[in-house]
Amino acid sequence: MRRIPSAALVALLGPGWLFALPRSSLRATSSLELSPVHTEFPRALAKSAHIDSEAVETACAALAVNVLKGNVDQVDALMVGAEKVRGPPPEATLEKSELVWSEHDYMSGPQENLRVLQSYEAEYARRVAFAEEGFRDPKVLAGALDLAVAYLKNYAVDKADALYAATKPFCMERGLPWDVKWLQDCATLRCKQQRMPEAAVMLEEVAKRTPPHPATLNNLGTVYNMMRDHEKAQEYFIAAQEVAGHDQPDKNDLWSLDTHAATDGGRARMARQRRNMGIAKKHLGYYDEALPMLLKALEAWKVEEPDDDVTIAKLHDTVGSCFDLMGRYEESVEQFASARMLFGRSIGADSPLYGSACEGLTKALMHAGRYQEGFDRLEETFLNQAQKDAIHPTPVFELLGLALEEFVDKGGMDVLELTRLEKPMEIAVKNMVYRGLDQDGNAGVVFERMAQVLLRCSMAQGDEQRQKECHMN
């Protein structure tokens, strides 16, 4: 008989069976036939996960023994959303030296990254199994926060969300530094879920609970940049530099991440903690001032941190965006192509960062009039958006609009090329339905645009068939 997962594993793995039934199977299947466009770099879709069955059996057996002994606190404490359970003993502290899983750089390609991540999951499952007080045990609580950040670094957003829901009451009751870490890390999650206003509220709360710190101010600046409140963002970046005591901006000040990077590698976190003069000026439209700063930061990083593929790729991505906004499209293509290559070889084609570089490259190629090359990258971008945890209707809608209006109508591309989007559209629909995103008006406009694509394909195929029949007659 199939064993029902314990509450401990539910808290660890989220509402789905991570070790047995990957939820990705509901939004993408292993039978997906990838076109050549998607095979240059490794993808998670094309591989199966390794399951540490020993860890699962150990966890379940130990939990069963504890429950038989009358220890129901462990199960209750590990229930997702257990808001009323007594918190951990106040004498326990959060030791940064014990947060090792989140310090891994995860830049060895998707298969190796997954293997490492699953080894941490197995280790945490064993830790949960032998702890008698659930999240009241500081080792279990710290491990949950550590593993949640590892999930964020791998863009396993759903799993991270489940752990943050489970740990919130215990971190809030414990107070400093647990509550601040929870707020900071959960703010990163909200950014990855495109829920920036919620992230801003969390970071403002961090600012209330702690003395002024460059990291907090820089995080707030980054979030307000993402919310397009660039004037407010620049105020926070300036304040961060003043608190840090910098007279002149260094390579970290000259650039910060376009997306919130609180959980990227150590050097990228250092960049996040200082203000981004270049990106702020770019967003404000001061491209001639922004570009030299960004190029200087890029060259400095290549010299000082040549092995940091992810941060260098993000810099290429930002420089490419600046070139594109300036109308220097061929130079933009070169920068985005470099970003795509670095992301692809270090973190794989499933990463949203890879998708972001592909999207920038799509638009730069389109602006340069290189429509066929651009559509290859659009197809990649669309699949990346369609199968990710934090899928959102808006980017899907916009990409379909680009395909129809820019590539086919304005660029004169063969309508039948749109058939390449049929399978990714199927994945997007399944993913949206699975997440309950199919119930509002946003989904309606996306489905309507998908219908336009399918209709245009069908009409073109019908015209082609009629032409063949005419030639035969």
C-alpha positions as CSV (number, residue, x, y, z in Angstrom):
1,M,0.0,0.0,0.0
2,R,1.3,3.4,-0.9
3,R,2.5,5.3,2.2
4,I,0.9,8.7,2.9
5,P,3.6,11.4,3.4
6,S,4.0,12.6,6.9
7,A,3.4,16.3,7.8
8,A,7.2,16.7,8.2
9,L,7.8,15.7,4.6
10,V,4.9,17.9,3.5
11,A,6.6,20.8,5.2
12,L,9.9,19.9,3.7
13,L,8.7,19.1,0.2
14,G,5.7,21.3,-0.2
15,P,2.2,20.2,-1.1
16,G,3.5,17.8,-3.8
17,W,5.5,14.6,-3.4
18,L,9.0,15.9,-4.3
19,F,10.6,12.5,-3.8
20,A,8.0,10.6,-5.7
21,L,5.8,12.7,-8.0
22,P,7.6,15.8,-9.3
23,R,5.0,18.5,-9.8
24,S,6.8,19.5,-13.0
25,S,5.1,16.5,-14.6
26,L,1.8,18.5,-14.4
27,R,3.2,21.3,-16.5
28,A,5.7,19.6,-18.7
29,T,6.3,16.0,-19.7
30,S,9.4,14.0,-20.3
31,S,8.0,13.2,-23.8
32,L,8.4,16.8,-24.9
33,E,10.0,16.8,-28.3
34,L,12.5,19.7,-28.2
35,S,13.2,21.4,-31.4
36,P,16.9,22.0,-32.3
37,V,16.5,25.5,-30.8
38,H,16.3,24.1,-27.3
39,T,19.2,21.6,-27.4
40,E,22.3,23.8,-27.3
41,F,22.4,23.9,-23.5
42,P,21.3,21.3,-20.9
43,R,17.7,21.4,-19.7
44,A,15.9,20.0,-16.6
45,L,13.1,18.9,-18.9
46,A,15.4,16.4,-20.6
47,K,16.5,14.6,-17.4
48,S,15.0,12.6,-14.6
49,A,15.6,13.4,-10.9
50,H,17.6,11.1,-8.6
51,I,15.6,10.1,-5.6
52,D,17.4,9.3,-2.3
53,S,15.0,6.6,-1.2
54,E,17.1,5.8,1.9
55,A,16.6,9.3,3.2
56,V,12.8,9.0,2.7
57,E,12.6,5.7,4.5
58,T,14.8,6.9,7.3
59,A,12.6,10.0,7.8
60,C,9.4,8.2,7.7
61,A,10.5,5.4,10.1
62,A,11.9,7.9,12.6
63,L,8.8,10.0,12.5
64,A,6.7,6.9,13.1
65,V,8.7,6.0,16.1
66,N,8.4,9.5,17.6
67,V,4.7,9.6,17.1
68,L,4.3,6.1,18.7
69,K,6.2,7.5,21.7
70,G,3.6,10.2,22.0
71,N,5.6,13.0,20.5
72,V,2.9,14.7,18.4
73,D,4.6,18.1,18.7
74,Q,7.0,17.3,15.9
75,V,4.3,16.6,13.4
76,D,2.2,19.6,14.5
77,A,5.3,21.9,14.4
78,L,6.2,20.9,10.9
79,M,2.7,21.4,9.4
80,V,2.8,24.0,6.7
81,G,1.0,27.1,8.1
82,A,1.0,26.0,11.7
83,E,0.5,29.5,13.0
84,K,-0.4,28.7,16.7
85,V,2.4,26.2,17.6
86,R,4.7,27.3,20.4
87,G,8.0,28.7,19.0
88,P,11.6,27.4,19.7
89,P,13.3,28.0,23.0
90,P,14.7,31.6,23.2
91,E,18.2,30.6,24.0
92,A,18.8,29.0,20.6
93,T,20.6,31.3,18.0
94,L,21.0,31.3,14.3
95,E,24.6,30.6,13.4
96,K,25.6,31.8,10.0
97,S,28.4,29.2,9.9
98,E,25.7,26.5,9.8
99,L,24.0,27.9,6.7
100,V,26.1,26.0,4.1
101,W,23.6,24.8,1.6
102,S,22.7,28.3,0.5
103,E,26.4,29.2,0.0
104,H,26.9,26.7,-2.8
105,D,27.3,28.7,-6.1
106,Y,25.2,26.3,-8.3
107,M,27.1,27.1,-11.4
108,S,28.0,23.6,-12.6
109,G,25.2,23.0,-15.0
110,P,21.6,21.9,-14.2
111,Q,22.3,18.2,-13.8
112,E,25.1,18.7,-11.3
113,N,23.2,21.5,-9.5
114,L,20.2,19.2,-9.1
115,R,22.4,16.4,-7.8
116,V,23.8,18.7,-5.2
117,L,20.5,20.1,-4.2
118,Q,18.9,16.7,-3.8
119,S,21.8,15.6,-1.6
120,Y,20.9,18.6,0.7
121,E,17.2,17.6,0.6
122,A,18.1,14.1,1.7
123,E,20.4,15.4,4.5
124,Y,17.6,17.7,5.7
125,A,15.1,14.9,5.6
126,R,17.3,12.9,8.0
127,R,17.7,15.9,10.2
128,V,13.9,16.3,10.4
129,A,13.4,12.7,11.1
130,F,15.6,12.6,14.2
131,A,14.6,15.9,15.7
132,E,12.0,15.6,18.5
133,E,10.7,19.2,18.5
134,G,10.2,20.0,14.8
135,F,10.8,23.7,14.0
136,R,11.2,24.3,17.7
137,D,14.6,22.6,17.2
138,P,16.9,25.4,16.0
139,K,18.9,23.0,13.8
140,V,15.7,22.1,12.0
141,L,14.5,25.7,11.7
142,A,18.0,26.9,10.5
143,G,18.1,24.0,8.0
144,A,14.7,24.9,6.6
145,L,15.9,28.5,6.0
146,D,19.1,27.3,4.5
147,L,17.4,24.8,2.2
148,A,14.8,27.5,1.2
149,V,17.6,29.8,-0.1
150,A,19.1,26.9,-2.0
151,Y,15.7,26.4,-3.6
152,L,15.7,30.1,-4.5
153,K,19.1,29.9,-6.1
154,N,17.8,27.0,-8.2
155,Y,14.6,28.9,-9.0
156,A,12.5,26.1,-7.3
157,V,10.1,28.7,-6.3
158,D,7.2,26.4,-5.2
159,K,9.4,24.5,-2.8
160,A,10.8,27.6,-1.3
161,D,7.3,29.1,-0.8
162,A,6.2,26.0,1.1
163,L,9.2,26.2,3.5
164,Y,8.7,29.9,4.1
165,A,5.0,29.3,4.9
166,A,6.0,26.6,7.4
167,T,8.8,28.6,9.1
168,K,7.1,32.0,9.4
169,P,5.5,31.7,12.8
170,F,8.6,30.3,14.4
171,C,10.9,32.9,12.9
172,M,8.6,35.7,13.9
173,E,8.2,34.5,17.5
174,R,11.9,34.0,17.9
175,G,12.8,37.5,16.9
176,L,16.3,38.8,15.8
177,P,18.0,37.6,13.7
178,W,15.5,34.9,12.7
179,D,12.7,37.3,11.7
180,V,15.0,39.5,9.7
181,K,16.4,36.6,7.7
182,W,13.0,35.3,7.0
183,L,11.8,38.7,5.8
184,Q,14.8,39.3,3.6
185,D,14.8,35.9,2.0
186,C,11.0,35.8,1.6
187,A,11.3,39.2,-0.1
188,T,13.6,37.6,-2.6
189,L,11.0,34.9,-3.2
190,R,8.3,37.5,-3.8
191,C,10.5,39.2,-6.4
192,K,11.0,36.0,-8.2
193,Q,7.2,35.5,-8.1
194,Q,6.8,39.0,-9.6
195,R,5.1,40.2,-6.4
196,M,7.3,43.2,-5.9
197,P,4.9,45.3,-3.8
198,E,4.9,42.5,-1.2
199,A,8.6,42.4,-1.3
200,A,8.9,46.1,-0.7
201,V,6.7,45.8,2.4
202,M,8.9,43.1,3.8
203,L,12.1,45.0,3.2
204,E,10.6,48.2,4.7
205,E,9.9,46.0,7.8
206,V,13.5,44.9,7.8
207,A,14.6,48.5,7.8
208,K,12.4,49.2,10.8
209,R,13.8,46.2,12.8
210,T,17.5,46.8,12.2
211,P,20.0,49.7,12.2
212,P,20.7,51.3,8.8
213,H,22.7,48.9,6.6
214,P,23.9,49.1,3.0
215,A,22.4,45.7,2.2
216,T,18.9,46.7,3.3
217,L,19.0,50.0,1.5
218,N,20.4,48.4,-1.7
219,N,17.7,45.7,-1.6
220,L,15.0,48.4,-1.3
221,G,16.5,50.3,-4.2
222,T,16.5,47.2,-6.3
223,V,12.9,46.4,-5.5
224,Y,11.8,49.9,-6.3
225,N,13.7,49.8,-9.6
226,M,11.7,46.6,-10.4
227,M,8.5,48.5,-9.6
228,R,9.7,51.3,-12.0
229,D,9.9,53.8,-9.2
230,H,13.3,54.8,-10.3
231,E,13.6,58.1,-8.4
232,K,12.9,56.4,-5.1
233,A,15.3,53.6,-6.1
234,Q,18.1,56.0,-6.6
235,E,17.5,57.6,-3.2
236,Y,18.0,54.2,-1.6
237,F,21.1,53.5,-3.7
238,I,22.6,56.9,-2.6
239,A,21.7,56.2,1.0
240,A,23.4,52.8,0.8
241,Q,26.6,54.2,-0.5
242,E,26.6,56.9,2.2
243,V,26.0,54.3,5.0
244,A,28.8,52.2,3.5
245,G,31.2,55.1,3.6
246,H,32.2,55.1,0.0
247,D,33.6,58.3,-1.4
248,Q,33.8,56.9,-4.9
249,P,31.8,54.0,-6.4
250,D,33.7,50.8,-7.0
251,K,32.8,48.0,-9.4
252,N,30.1,46.9,-7.1
253,D,28.6,50.4,-6.8
254,L,28.7,50.9,-10.6
255,W,26.3,48.0,-11.1
256,S,23.7,46.0,-9.3
257,L,21.4,43.3,-10.5
258,D,18.4,44.0,-12.7
259,T,16.6,41.3,-10.7
260,H,16.8,40.9,-6.9
261,A,19.8,38.8,-6.2
262,A,19.8,38.3,-2.5
263,T,20.4,34.6,-3.0
264,D,23.0,34.5,-5.7
265,G,26.7,33.7,-5.0
266,G,28.8,35.5,-2.5
267,R,30.4,37.9,-4.9
268,A,27.0,38.7,-6.4
269,R,25.6,39.4,-2.9
270,M,28.5,41.8,-2.3
271,A,27.4,43.6,-5.5
272,R,23.8,43.6,-4.3
273,Q,24.8,45.3,-1.1
274,R,26.1,48.4,-2.8
275,R,24.3,50.8,-5.0
276,N,23.9,50.5,-8.7
277,M,24.6,53.9,-10.2
278,G,24.7,52.5,-13.7
279,I,21.4,50.7,-13.6
280,A,19.7,53.6,-11.9
281,K,20.8,56.1,-14.5
282,K,19.8,53.6,-17.3
283,H,16.3,53.4,-15.9
284,L,16.1,57.1,-15.6
285,G,17.0,57.4,-19.3
286,Y,20.5,58.8,-18.8
287,Y,22.1,56.3,-21.2
288,D,25.2,58.2,-22.0
289,E,26.1,58.4,-18.3
290,A,25.0,54.8,-17.6
291,L,26.9,53.0,-20.3
292,P,30.5,54.0,-19.3
293,M,29.7,53.0,-15.7
294,L,28.3,49.6,-16.8
295,L,31.2,48.9,-19.1
296,K,33.7,49.8,-16.4
297,A,32.0,47.5,-14.0
298,L,31.9,44.7,-16.6
299,E,35.6,44.9,-17.3
300,A,36.5,45.2,-13.7
301,W,34.6,42.0,-12.9
302,K,36.2,40.1,-15.8
303,V,39.6,41.0,-14.4
304,E,38.9,40.5,-10.7
305,E,36.4,37.6,-10.8
306,P,36.9,35.8,-14.1
307,D,35.2,32.6,-13.0
308,D,32.0,34.2,-11.8
309,D,30.0,33.3,-14.9
310,V,26.6,34.3,-13.5
311,T,27.5,37.8,-12.4
312,I,29.5,38.5,-15.6
313,A,26.5,37.3,-17.6
314,K,24.2,39.6,-15.6
315,L,26.5,42.5,-16.5
316,H,26.5,41.6,-20.1
317,D,22.7,41.5,-19.9
318,T,22.5,44.9,-18.4
319,V,25.0,46.4,-20.9
320,G,23.0,44.8,-23.7
321,S,19.8,46.4,-22.5
322,C,21.5,49.8,-22.4
323,F,22.9,49.4,-25.9
324,D,19.4,48.4,-27.1
325,L,17.8,51.4,-25.6
326,M,20.4,53.6,-27.2
327,G,19.6,52.1,-30.7
328,R,23.0,50.4,-30.9
329,Y,21.4,47.1,-31.8
330,E,24.4,45.1,-33.1
331,E,26.4,45.9,-30.0
332,S,23.3,44.9,-28.0
333,V,23.2,41.6,-29.8
334,E,26.8,40.8,-28.9
335,Q,26.2,41.5,-25.2
336,F,23.0,39.5,-24.9
337,A,24.6,36.6,-26.8
338,S,27.5,36.6,-24.4
339,A,25.0,36.6,-21.4
340,R,23.1,33.7,-23.0
341,M,26.2,31.6,-23.5
342,L,27.5,32.2,-19.9
343,F,24.1,31.4,-18.3
344,G,23.7,28.4,-20.5
345,R,26.9,26.7,-19.6
346,S,26.8,27.5,-15.9
347,I,23.2,27.2,-14.8
348,G,21.4,25.7,-17.9
349,A,18.6,26.7,-20.2
350,D,15.8,26.3,-17.6
351,S,17.0,29.2,-15.4
352,P,14.9,32.3,-15.7
353,L,18.1,34.2,-16.0
354,Y,18.8,32.3,-19.2
355,G,15.3,33.2,-20.3
356,S,15.9,36.9,-19.6
357,A,19.0,36.9,-21.7
358,C,17.2,35.1,-24.5
359,E,14.4,37.7,-24.3
360,G,16.8,40.6,-24.6
361,L,18.6,38.9,-27.5
362,T,15.2,38.3,-29.2
363,K,14.4,42.0,-29.1
364,A,17.9,43.1,-30.1
365,L,17.9,40.8,-33.1
366,M,14.4,42.0,-34.0
367,H,15.4,45.6,-33.8
368,A,18.4,44.8,-36.0
369,G,16.1,43.3,-38.6
370,R,17.5,39.8,-38.1
371,Y,14.0,38.2,-37.7
372,Q,14.8,34.5,-38.3
373,E,17.6,34.5,-35.7
374,G,15.3,36.4,-33.4
375,F,12.5,34.0,-33.7
376,D,14.8,31.1,-32.6
377,R,15.5,33.0,-29.5
378,L,11.8,33.9,-29.0
379,E,11.0,30.2,-29.1
380,E,13.5,29.6,-26.4
381,T,12.2,32.5,-24.3
382,F,8.7,31.3,-24.6
383,L,9.5,27.7,-23.4
384,N,11.5,29.1,-20.6
385,Q,8.5,31.3,-19.4
386,A,6.0,28.5,-20.0
387,Q,7.6,25.8,-17.8
388,K,8.9,27.8,-14.8
389,D,7.5,27.8,-11.3
390,A,6.8,31.6,-11.3
391,I,4.9,31.7,-14.5
392,H,3.0,34.9,-15.1
393,P,0.4,35.6,-17.8
394,T,1.9,38.9,-18.8
395,P,5.2,37.8,-20.3
396,V,3.4,34.9,-22.1
397,F,0.9,37.4,-23.6
398,E,3.7,39.9,-24.6
399,L,5.8,37.2,-26.3
400,L,2.9,36.0,-28.4
401,G,2.2,39.6,-29.4
402,L,5.8,39.9,-30.5
403,A,5.5,36.7,-32.6
404,L,2.3,37.9,-34.3
405,E,2.8,41.6,-34.7
406,E,6.5,42.1,-35.0
407,F,7.9,38.9,-36.6
408,V,5.0,37.9,-38.9
409,D,3.1,41.1,-39.6
410,K,6.0,43.6,-39.7
411,G,9.0,41.3,-40.3
412,G,7.3,39.2,-43.0
413,M,8.2,35.9,-41.5
414,D,6.4,32.8,-42.7
415,V,3.2,32.3,-40.7
416,L,3.9,28.6,-40.5
417,E,6.9,29.3,-38.2
418,L,4.3,30.0,-35.5
419,T,3.6,26.3,-35.3
420,R,6.9,26.0,-33.3
421,L,5.1,27.7,-30.4
422,E,2.3,25.1,-30.2
423,K,4.0,22.7,-27.8
424,P,5.3,25.5,-25.5
425,M,1.8,27.0,-25.5
426,E,0.4,23.6,-24.3
427,I,3.0,23.6,-21.5
428,A,2.0,27.2,-20.5
429,V,-1.7,26.3,-20.3
430,K,-1.1,23.3,-18.1
431,N,1.2,25.3,-15.9
432,M,-1.3,28.1,-15.5
433,V,-4.2,25.7,-14.8
434,Y,-2.1,23.8,-12.2
435,R,-1.4,27.1,-10.4
436,G,-5.0,28.4,-10.6
437,L,-4.0,31.2,-12.9
438,D,-6.6,30.3,-15.5
439,Q,-9.5,31.8,-13.5
440,D,-9.3,35.6,-14.2
441,G,-9.2,38.1,-17.0
442,N,-5.5,38.0,-17.4
443,A,-5.7,34.3,-18.4
444,G,-8.6,35.2,-20.7
445,V,-6.5,37.6,-22.8
446,V,-3.6,35.1,-22.9
447,F,-5.9,32.3,-24.1
448,E,-7.4,34.7,-26.7
449,R,-4.0,35.5,-28.1
450,M,-3.0,31.8,-28.1
451,A,-6.2,31.2,-30.2
452,Q,-5.0,33.9,-32.6
453,V,-1.7,32.1,-33.1
454,L,-3.4,28.7,-33.7
455,L,-5.9,30.3,-36.0
456,R,-3.2,32.0,-38.1
457,C,-1.4,28.6,-38.2
458,S,-4.5,26.8,-39.3
459,M,-5.3,29.3,-42.0
460,A,-1.8,29.2,-43.4
461,Q,-1.8,25.4,-43.4
462,G,-5.1,25.5,-45.3
463,D,-3.8,27.9,-47.9
464,E,-0.7,25.8,-48.3
465,Q,-2.8,22.7,-48.9
466,R,-5.0,24.5,-51.4
467,Q,-2.0,25.6,-53.3
468,K,-0.7,22.0,-53.5
469,E,-4.0,20.8,-54.8
470,C,-4.1,23.6,-57.4
471,H,-0.6,22.6,-58.6
472,M,-1.7,18.9,-58.8
473,N,-4.7,19.8,-60.9
